[in-house]
């Protein structure tokens, strides 16, 4: 019992040690970055690592009942600790006190430099110093009681200092934003080039400082949507700066040109809008700034997918509670109205096919009917206290949830249909802008009718691309993609027509170098925006299960048992620190995935890939490796470690099939050094497949062991991906060197020239040498 008491006392004192470590981390971060502490803004910014651990620990003790229960236990353990643990606890207390002193020194420096928070900061530092000394006394044994209360007091004091320092940082950012806003006002009012040069120089200095502060603030934000919004605002400011320069020069050179002034005013408006967004994000969550109803309506917008999932959650809650009271019924009605309103973006779009439109409308009506049934049953149960309505409630809930799931699939399919067209649309729009610039510079107003025709076509393409971005936002599964889609739509809507406006300025002044430069810059911006939209479409096609240039999971096993483990592992998510540890391996696997994509593109260029199983399997593996890379970043469809392990199992199975197909392909290759190299690389595949399968099947207990297994799975997948990439490259070299006909090559095809059929089914998963624990039925789709 003495040993047990000593170890528990040491564990209790470790909580206080974590508080000191939090203070030390915060102090080091403050000294190394600005001379001010970089704290966690309430519910938004990221505290130091040790502080985050301490916050979660102390939150468990924040309840009064819990505190009352544990305080005497821990205090008595500290008072009765043994000699061996006592020395360790005393060292912890001294280290905590020293760390707090260093932390408080930084806080006092902040107080000296910022008179507006000096009084509050000095008091907070005084409390933190007293709390640190109290921890030291408890650990030294002079005061054995109150370990938990001392640790809580230290945490509260440290947090108060961090919040005050955060207010200083926020104020610095807002002052930098206001300085840029004032320089914009001055730029807008200049009347000659000399004054413009001076004003633009001042503006550039302010923009550099604002960019630095917003980058650091974005790194501190924990909220995904806020990070994405700051990134979008920074992107607008960065890209708009050059347009501001050229449009202002053109406006000064041609003061009577209405089109030149429109260009300039549009850039000013968009830059001010971006700074307003930065202001909104920075102040969000601060004390006294919780009411942002007007600003939130401007920057926050719901999605159809979000409404659907909210509706599904409400239906499940009603089902679990056995009914829905009046407030919950009103919430259901409100969510339904929002959902129907957002589906109008799909049904009202001129580019949505008739079949998709009719299906969406029918499913929306079905959801409304099922919810009406659900509400009627809930009202009946509330008024009459009916006990026999459970079956009716269950039926209505299941019907509503089923209709919501079907509507979600219908919306995703409708948006995906249009997303596939975005690449060609962007290419056409880019060519139209180039043609517009050429006509405006070479022909001027003489070709006004031709200029007008191209401008009309460009506006049509712009409307179509904006509609696609709007639909993509509705099906975006992450807040980052939602914000990206929203700002892609906004920027295209605002800056797209300005390409035509800049072309008209140049057509009216064909000899103007300033107008020519301005049009070139707007055309470049147009190309950037189109590239952003195309990238967004590719990412969302990836996440929704289909992509034009990547064939996702063709002939993969259905979910179920595949001979790996008899009992499923507990699914957990990696935290940010664990993701950071495996980020390097994930990035290396992403690079290998890109190399594999490049190789399969060569095969696609040589022949159609629909009859080439080597290309199919390689593309499947590239897609799976990309999904595993996204997991290392906390993104994508793989949400838990169990998802990753299942994906790795599929990856090994697909590598096994590819091995068999390439073995068959090798029979066509004439003897020589190339064939020898191919077989040498190919013979490594089964070894790596087996290693990956063993790693996936290895049982784990505890979070640390699970993370170690995740790291091992990523490493083994990376090794297998590396050898597969080399094998595919050598196959392509052989096909080119010996002019081999590899179209139609499949796992079940008889080998040309050998007269013997292979013992594999068309999916490549059957046969006598199939994977251990698998079956041919596993691979049927």
N, C-alpha and C positions, 0 to 999 in steps of 0.2 A: 504493500500500500504506500510505503514511503516513496518508492521509485515512481509509482503511478502518480502520486500527488505532486512530486517534483516535475514530472514531464508535463502534467496538465498546467502547473503554474508557469512553466516556461512557455507553453502554448498561449496562455492568457497574456503573458507579458509580451509575446510576439505581436499581439494586436497593437500595443503601444509602440513597439518597434516599427510597425508599419506606418504609424502616424508620423514618427520621426523621419522615416524614409520618404514619405510623401512630402514632408516639408523640405527635405534635402533635394529631392527631385525638382520640386517647384523652384527652389532657390537657384539651382544650377541652370535650369531652363531660362529663368529670368536674367541671370547675369550673362549667359551666352548669347542671348538674342537681342534684347533691346535695352537691358538695364531695368526692365520692369517685368514683373511676373506675368506669365501667360496662363491665366486661369481658365476654369470652365465656366462659361456663362450659363446661367441657370437653365438647365435642361437642354442646352444647345452645344456649348463648347466642350472640348475634350480635356479632362483633367490629366495630370501626369499619371503614369502607369500605376505606381504604388498608391497614389491617392485614389484611383479608381477601385483598386482592390480593397482599400480601407473603407471607402464609402459603402461598398457592398457588404462588408463585414459589419460595419456599425449600423447600417440600416436594419440588420437583423436584431439589433439590440435597442432600436429606437422605441419600440413599444414599451409602455410603462410596466405592463405585467411581466414581459420578458426580462426587463431590467431588474425588477424586484426579485424575480426568481434566480437570476444568474449572479447578481452582484455579490451576495453573501458567499456563494460557492467559490467564485473565483478569488475573492478577497481572502477567504480562509485558506485556500490553496497557496496563495502567495505568502501568507503569514507562516504556513507550516512547511514550506519547501525544505528540501534537503540541502546539504552543504554544496554538493556538486552543481545542482541546478541554480543555487543561490548566486554563485559567482557569475554565471552566465546571465542571469536576470539583471544583476547590477550593471554588467557591461552594456546590456541593452538599454537600460535606463540612462546611463551616461551618454551613449551614442545618440539617443533620442534628444536629450537636452542640447547636445552640441549641434545637431542638425537644426533644431528649432532656432537656436541662436543665429546660425548662418541665414536661415530663412527670414527671420525677423530683421536682420541687418539689411537685406534687400528691400523688405517692406518699408523700413524707415528711410531708405534712399528714395523710394518712390514718393513717400510723404514729403520729403524735402523739395523734390522737383515739381510737385503738383499741389499748390496751396489749397485748391478747392477740396481735396480729400485729406488734407494733412491731419486734421483733428481726428477724423474717424479712423484713419490708418494707424495713427499713433496709439489710439486706444485698443485697436484690434491687435497690434503688435505686442502691446503690454499684456493683454490677455493670453496671447499665444506663448509668450515667454514664461508667464506664471504657470500655464498648463504644462509646459515642458518640464519645469522644475518640479511640479507636483508628480509627474510620471517618474522622475528620477528618485524622489523621496519614497514613493511606493515601492519601486524596484530595489531600493537600498534597504528596505525593511524598517525605516523610521516610521512609516505610516502604512501598515499592512492592509488597511481597509480602503475600499473605494477604487480598486484598479479600473473597473469599467467606467465609473463616473469620471475619473481623471482622463481616460482615453477619449471619452465622449467630449469632455471640455476642450481637449487639445484639437480634436477634429473640428469642432465648431469654431474655434479661434482661427485655425488655419484656413478653413473655408471662408471666413469673413475677410481675411486678408486677401485671399484669391479673388473674391468677388469685387473688392474695392480696386484691386489692380486691374481687373478686367474692365471696370468702368473707365479707367484711365486709357486703356487700349482702344475701347470703343470710341471714346472722345477723340483720340488722335485720328482714328479713321474717318469720323464724321467731319472733323476739321479739314482733313485732306480733301474729302469730297466737296465740301463747301468752297475750298480754294479753287478747285477745278471748275466748279459751277460759276464762280465769279470771273475766272479767266475766259470761260465760254461766253459770258455776257459781254465782256470787253471785246472779244474776237468778233462777235456779231455786230458790234457798233462801229468798227473801224471804217475809215473812209479813204485811206491811202496805204500804199505798200509798206512804207517805213513803219507806220504804226502797226500794221498787220504783223510784220516780222518780229517786232518787240513783243506783241501780245502772244504770238504763237510760241515764242521761246519760253515765256512764262507758263503758258499752257502745257508745254512739253515737260517742264520740270515738275509741275503738279501732277501730271499723269504718271510719271515714273514713280513718284512717292505713293500715289493711290494704288498703282498696280502692285507695289511691294506689300503694302498693308493688306490689300484684299487677298493676295495670295496666302499670306500668313493667317489671315482670319479664316479663309476657306479650309486650311489645313486643320484648324481647331474645331470646326463645326462637326457635330456628331450627326445631325439630321441630314439624311441623304438628299431630300428635296432642297434644303437650304444650300448645301454644297453645290448642287447642280445649278441653282439659280445664280449664285455668285459666279460660277464658271461661265454661265451664259452671258451675264452682264459684262464680265471682263472681256469676253470674246467680242462682244459688240463694240466696246470702247476701243479695243486694240485694232479691229478691222476698220472702224469708222474714222480713225485719226487721219489716215492718208486721204480718205475721201473728203474730210473736212478741209484739209490743206488745198487739194486741187479744186474743189468746188468754190472755196473762198477766193482763190486766185482768179478763177474764171469769172466770178461775180464782180470782182474789182476791175478786171480787164474789160468786161462788157456790162456795165452797170444798168443799161437799159434792157437787158435780156431777162424776160420773165422766166424762161426755162432754167437759166443759170441760177437765178435766185431761188427757184423751187428746189433745185438740187441741193443748194446750200442749206436752206431752211429744213429740209427733210433730214439731213445729217445731224443738224443741231438738235432737232426734236428727238431723234432716236438715241443720241448720246445722253440727253437729259433723262430720257426714259430709263436707260440703263443705270444711271446714277441714282434715280429714284428707287430702283429695285435693290441696289446695294444698301441704300438707307433703310429700306423696309426690312431686309434680312438682318442687318446689324442690330437694329433696335428691337427686333422681335424677341420676346422672351425676357427682356429687361424689366425690372420693377417699374411700374407706372406706365408701361407701354404695351398693355395686353389687349387693348381694343383697337383692332385694325380692320374693322368691318369694311370700310371703303377700300382700303389698300388691298385687303385680302380678295375682294371681289375682282380687283384688277389683275392680281398676280396668280391667284389660285383658281384652278378650274377643275371640276370633277370629270371623270371619264365614264364611258358606258360600262367598261369592265369593272371599275370600282363600284358603280351603282349596283351592278349585278351581284357582285360578291357581298356587298353590304346587305342587299335584299336576301340573299341566301342565308347569311348569318342571322338576320332577324327571324326568318322562317324557322331555322333550326332552334333558335331560342324559344320561340312560341311553342314549338313541338316539345321541347324539353320541359317547359314550365306547365305544359298541359293547357295552354290557352294564351290569350293576349289581352291585357287590360287596355283601357282607353288610350293612355299615352303611347303604348306600343302600337296600337292600331293606327294612330295618327302618324307615327313614325313610318310604318309600312306604307301608308298612302303617300307620304312625302317622298319616300325613296322610289316608289313606283312612278310618280310624276317626273322626278329627275331622270329616271331611266328612259321613260318614253321620250322625254325632250332630247336626250342625248342620242337615242337611236334615230332621231330625225336627221342627224348629220349623215347617216347611212342612206336612209330612204329618200331624202330630198336631193341627194347628189345625182347629178346628171350622168355620172360615170359608173354608178352602181348598176349591175345587170338586173334585168327584170326578174329573173329567178331569185336572186339574192334579196331583192326588195320585197317580193311577195312572201318569201320565207320569213324574213325579219318581222314584217307586219303581222303575219299569222302567229308567230311565236309571242310577240308582244301582247296580242289579244288573248292568247292562251294564258300567259302569266297573269294578266289582269283578271281573267275568269277564275283561275285557281286561288288568287289572293282574295277575291270576293267570297269564294267558298270558305276560305280559312277565317276571314273576318266574321262571316255569318255564324260559323260554328263557335267561334270565340265569344261572340255576343250572346248566343244561346246558352252557352255554358255559364256565362257570367250572370245572366238574368234569371235562369231557371235552376242553376246549380246542377245541370244535367250530368249524370255520371256515365251515361251510356253513349256519350258523344265522342269517346276516345278514338273509336275506329274512324269516324268522320274527320276528326282533326288530323289523324295520321294520314288519311288518304289525301286531304287537301294539302298538307305539308309536303308529302312526297311528290304530289303533282306539281306544286309550285317550284320545288327544288329541281325536278326533272326538266321543267320548261325553262328555268333559268340556265341550266347547263346547256340545253340545246340552243338557246339564244346566244349564249357566249360562243359556242362553236360557229354559229351562223355569222356572227359579227366578225370573228377572226377570219373566217374564210372569205368574207366580202372584202375586208381590208387587205388580206393577203393577195387576193386577185388583182387589186389595183397596185399593190406594192411591187408585184412582178413587172409591171409596166413602167416603173419609175426610172429604171436605168436607161432604156431607149428614149423615154421622154426627156430626161436630163441631157442626153447627147444631142437630141434635136434642138432643144432650147439653147444649148451652148453654140451650136452652128448658126442658129438664127441670130443670136447676139453678134457673132463675128460678121455675118453678112450685113447686119444693120450698121455696124461700125465701118465696114468697108464702103458701103453706099454713102453714108453720111460724110465720110472724109474725101471720097473721090468725086462724087457727083453733086453733092450739096443739095440745094432746094430744087434743082432741075429734075431730080428724080423723086419729087415729093410723093407722087402716087405709089411708086414702088416702095418708098420708105414707109408709107402708111400701111401698105399691105403686109410688109414684114412685121411691123409693129403690132398689127392686129393678130397675126399668127403667134407672135411672142406672148401677147396677153392671153390668148387661148391656152397656150402651153402652161403659162403661169397659173391660171385658174385651176387647171387640171392637177398640177403638182401641189398646189395649196390644199386642194380637196384630199389628195392622198395623205399629206402630212396630218391633216385634221383627223382622218380615220385611223392613222397609225398611232396618234396620241391616245385614242380611245381604247386601243388594244394593248398599249404598252404595259408590261408587267412590272416594271420598276419605276420608281419616281424619277430616277435620272433620265430614263428614256422618255417619260412623259414630259419633263421639262425641255429636253432636247427637241422633241417633236413640236411642242408649243412655240418655242423660240424660232425653230426653222420656219414654221408657218408665219409667224409675225415678221421675221426679217424678209422673207420672200414677198410678203404682201406689201411691205413698206419700200424695200429697196429694188424689187423687181421692176416696177414701172419707171423707176428713175434711170434705168438704162436707156429707155426710149427718150426720156426727157433730155438726157445728156447728148443723145444722138441728134436731137432737134437743135440743140445749141450749136453743135459742130456743123450741122447742115446750114444753119443761118450764118455761121462765121467759119467757112471752110479753111481759111488760112490761119486760124488762131491755134498757136501751139498750146496755149492753156486749155482751150476747149478739147483739143485732141487728147492731151494728157488726162483730162478729167474723164472723158469717155473710156479711155483704156482702164482707168482705175475702177470705174463702175462695172465694166465688163469683167474685170478680174473678180470683183466682189460677187457678181452674178455666178461666175464659175465656182467660187467657194461655196456659195449657198446651195447650188445644185449638188456639189459633192457631198455636202452635209446631209442633204435629203436622201441621196442615194445610199450613203453609209447607214443612215438611220433605217432605211428599208431593209438593207442586208441584215442588220443586227436583229430587227424584229422578225424577219423571216427565219433567222436562226432560232430565236427563242420560241417561236410559235410552231417549230417543228418542220419547217420546210424552207429551203433556200435554193435559188436558181443554180448556183454554181457548186452546191454541196448537196449530195443525195444523202438524206438523213436516214440511217438505220434501216436500209433496205435489207430484207431477209434476216433481221435480228430475232432472237427468241422472244416469245411472248413472256410477260411477267409470270413468275411462278417459281417452282423448284427447278434448279439446274445443277444439282449435285454439288453445291458448295458447302452449305452449312444446314444442319437439320433445324437449328433454332436461330431465328433472325436476331442480329445484334441490335442493341438499343441505338436508335438514330440520334446523333447529336450534331450541333452546329459548331464550327470553329469560331473562336473569337478573333478580334482584329490582330492580336499579338501572334496567335498561331498561324493566321493567314500570312502575316509578314514573314514568318520563318520559312514557309514553303513557297513564298512568292518567286524566289530565284529558280527553283526547280520547275514551277509552273511556267515561268517565262521561257525557259529552255525548251519545254515541251511545246509551247506555242510556236517557237521558231521552227521546230521540227515539223509541226503541223503545216506551217507555211511552206516549208520545203516540199512536203508531200503534195500540197496543192499545186505547187509549181510543176512537179513531175507529172501529175495526172493531167494538167493542162497540156503538156506535150503529147500525151497519148490522145487526148481529145482532138488535138490538131491533126494527128495522123489518121484517125478513123473515128467513126461514131462509137460512143462508149456504151450504147445500150446492149451490145452483144459481147462486151469485153468484161469478164468477171474480175480481171486484175484491177481495172480502173474502178469498178464498183466497190470492191472490197477496200481498196486503198482510200477511196473517198469516204467510205463509212468510218474507217479507222481515223482519218483526219478529223472528221466531224466529232467523233467521240473524244479524241485528244483535245480538241478545242473546248469541248464542254468541261473536261477535267481541268483545263487551264482556267476557265472562268470560275470554277469552284475555288481555286486558290485565291481568287480576287474577291470572293464572296458574292459572285454574280452568277447568272445563268440558271438553268433548270435543275442543276444538282444542288439541293438545299442542305442535305445532311451527309454525314460520313457514310451512312448505309447506302445512300444514292451513289456516292463515289465508288464504293466497293462493288456495287452491282454493275456500274458502268465499266469498271476495270475487268470484271468477269466477262462481260460482253466483248470487251476489247480483246481479251485473250482468245475467246472463241473465234472472233473474226480473223485474228492473226493465224489461227490454226487452219481455217478455211483457205486463207490466202496462200499459206505454205503449200497446201495440196495443189492449188491451181497453178502456182508457179513451178512446182515440181513437174506437173504435166507439161507446162510450157517449155521446160528445159529439155524435154525429149526432142523438140524441134530444132534446138540449137546445135550446130555442128561442133564436133570436138575441137578444142583449142583453148587458148588462155582465157578468152572471154567466158566460155562455158565453165572453166575451172573456177574463175573468180565468182561467177554466179552461184555455183554449188557451194563454194566455201562460205559465202555469206548466208545462203539459204539454210545450210545445216545448223547455223546458230539459232534459227528461229524457234525450233522446238524447246531448246534449253531455256530461252527467255520466257516462252509461253508457260512452261512448267514452273519457273521461278515466280512469275506473276500470280499463277493460280494458287501456289502454295502460300504466298503472302496474303492473298485475299481470304483464304480459308483459315488462316491463323487466328485462334480465339484471343480476345483481349478482355481485360477487366480494368475499369477505371479510365478516367479522361486522359491521363498521361500516356497510358499504353495505347489508347485509341489514336491519339495524335501521332505517336511513333509509327503505328501501322499506316496511317494516312501518308506520312512522309515516305515510308518504304514502298507503298503502292505507287505513289507518284514517281519515285526513282525507278522502280522496275518497269513501269509503263514507258518512262522516258527511254530506258535502254532498249526495250522492245521496239519502240517507235523509231529509234535511230537505226537499228539493223533493218527494219522493214523499208525505211526510206532508201537505204543503200541497195537493197534487193530490187526495189521497183526501178531505181535508176539504171541498174545493170540490165534489167529486163528490157527497158526501152532502148538501151544501147545495142543489145543483141538484136532486137527487132529491126532497128535501122541498119545495122551492119550487114545482116544476112537477109534483109528484105523478107522477113517472115510475116505471114498473114495471121495476125492474132485476132482479127475480128471474128466474133462467134465463139471465141474460146470461153468455155464454161467448165465448171467443176465436174459435170456429168457427161461431157462430150467424149466420144471415143478419140483416142490419141491418133492424130493423123500420121500415117505411115507405119504404125505399129500393129494395127489390126486388133488391138485388145481394148475392151472397154474398161474404164476405171471403175472402182467400186465405190463411187460417190453419187449422191443424188444431186439434182440440179441446183439445190441451194448450197451445196458444198458442205453440208453438215452431217450427212450420213456416211455409211460405209463402215468398213471394218476398222479403220484407224481413226474413228471419231474421238473427240475429246473425252477424257475420263469423266464419268458422271453425267454425260450428256446423252441425248438421244436424237434421232432424226426428227422426231416430233417436236423437239424444242425449237427447231428453226423454221417451222412452218409459219406462215403469216396468214 
